[in-house]
Amino acid sequence: MILVKGARVEDMHKEMWPMAVRLDLWWRKYFGYELHITSGKNGKHSKASDHNWGGGLDLRTWTTAISGEQTSSTKRRELLNRLKRFLGKHWFVLDEGTHFHISYRPQDTNQ
């Protein structure tokens, strides 16, 4: 797992790190490179964002670890659906176009 320069991940919710470790293994299987976290408690997010309280992470979705090119829309849809199943019912997952956003939402039971 790599924290991209500037990614602030201190004081994250206690559920974030165990899942990030598991997610890194999943990511390597489906993306072919280790998980890159591009944002935690940093970046431009709305006041209501899960990032603000330590419950959100943004994940790089490049074709390779260094390509700078986004994964195709067809593959993104497939991977997004797999990721939702992997994370389970207490996680919100969103394709932001340039990255996947995940956040821990224990109150949610459906996406």
PLY file of the C-alpha trace (Angstrom):
ply
format ascii 1.0
element vertex 111
property float x
property float y
property float z
element edge 110
property int vertex1
property int vertex2
end_header
0.00 0.00 0.00
1.28 3.43 -0.94
0.20 6.77 0.46
0.52 9.21 -2.42
2.34 12.41 -1.47
0.03 14.65 0.51
-2.46 11.96 1.51
-3.34 12.68 5.15
-4.46 9.52 6.91
-3.82 10.26 10.57
-6.82 9.98 12.90
-8.78 7.77 10.51
-11.76 5.84 11.84
-10.68 2.57 13.48
-12.35 0.49 10.71
-10.33 2.12 7.94
-6.89 0.57 8.49
-7.86 -3.10 8.83
-9.92 -2.75 5.67
-7.13 -0.88 3.84
-4.76 -3.78 4.53
-7.29 -6.32 3.20
-8.11 -4.02 0.31
-4.45 -3.79 -0.68
-4.41 -7.55 -1.33
-7.68 -7.32 -3.27
-6.35 -4.37 -5.28
-3.20 -6.23 -6.31
-5.35 -9.10 -7.60
-7.74 -6.98 -9.67
-5.63 -3.96 -10.65
-2.25 -5.69 -10.77
-0.45 -3.18 -8.53
-0.52 -2.18 -4.89
-3.19 0.12 -3.54
-2.45 3.85 -3.86
-4.36 6.05 -1.42
-4.51 9.56 -2.85
-6.63 11.26 -0.19
-7.78 10.75 3.36
-8.43 13.83 5.46
-6.96 16.13 2.80
-8.11 17.45 -0.54
-11.19 19.36 -1.61
-14.27 17.74 -0.14
-17.70 19.01 0.85
-18.43 19.92 4.47
-20.54 16.78 4.79
-17.83 14.50 3.33
-16.79 11.35 5.16
-13.19 12.46 4.56
-13.56 15.19 7.19
-14.11 12.83 10.12
-11.66 10.18 8.93
-14.13 7.82 7.29
-13.23 8.31 3.61
-10.38 7.34 1.31
-9.74 8.00 -2.37
-8.03 5.27 -4.37
-6.06 5.61 -7.60
-7.57 3.79 -10.61
-4.80 3.96 -13.19
-4.11 1.18 -15.69
-0.72 0.63 -14.01
0.90 2.05 -10.90
2.72 4.74 -12.90
0.83 5.15 -16.20
-1.25 8.21 -15.35
-3.99 6.73 -17.57
-7.38 5.84 -16.16
-8.73 2.31 -16.37
-11.33 1.90 -19.15
-14.98 2.55 -18.31
-15.92 -1.09 -18.94
-13.26 -2.39 -16.57
-14.08 0.34 -14.02
-17.73 -0.76 -13.84
-16.71 -4.38 -13.33
-14.16 -3.50 -10.66
-16.53 -1.11 -8.91
-19.15 -3.86 -8.58
-16.53 -6.33 -7.32
-15.25 -3.75 -4.85
-18.75 -3.12 -3.47
-19.21 -6.85 -2.89
-15.77 -7.15 -1.31
-16.25 -4.25 1.11
-19.78 -5.19 2.14
-22.88 -3.42 3.37
-21.29 -0.87 5.72
-19.16 0.72 3.02
-20.11 3.32 0.44
-18.26 3.09 -2.89
-18.35 5.67 -5.66
-16.57 6.00 -9.00
-15.47 9.64 -9.14
-14.09 9.31 -12.68
-10.46 9.84 -11.68
-10.50 7.58 -8.61
-12.71 5.37 -6.47
-13.99 6.84 -3.23
-14.74 4.52 -0.33
-16.15 5.45 3.03
-17.19 3.63 6.14
-20.87 4.12 6.90
-21.95 1.74 9.64
-25.50 3.09 9.54
-25.90 2.13 5.86
-27.23 -1.31 5.08
-27.68 -0.85 1.32
-25.91 1.07 -1.41
0 1
1 2
2 3
3 4
4 5
5 6
6 7
7 8
8 9
9 10
10 11
11 12
12 13
13 14
14 15
15 16
16 17
17 18
18 19
19 20
20 21
21 22
22 23
23 24
24 25
25 26
26 27
27 28
28 29
29 30
30 31
31 32
32 33
33 34
34 35
35 36
36 37
37 38
38 39
39 40
40 41
41 42
42 43
43 44
44 45
45 46
46 47
47 48
48 49
49 50
50 51
51 52
52 53
53 54
54 55
55 56
56 57
57 58
58 59
59 60
60 61
61 62
62 63
63 64
64 65
65 66
66 67
67 68
68 69
69 70
70 71
71 72
72 73
73 74
74 75
75 76
76 77
77 78
78 79
79 80
80 81
81 82
82 83
83 84
84 85
85 86
86 87
87 88
88 89
89 90
90 91
91 92
92 93
93 94
94 95
95 96
96 97
97 98
98 99
99 100
100 101
101 102
102 103
103 104
104 105
105 106
106 107
107 108
108 109
109 110
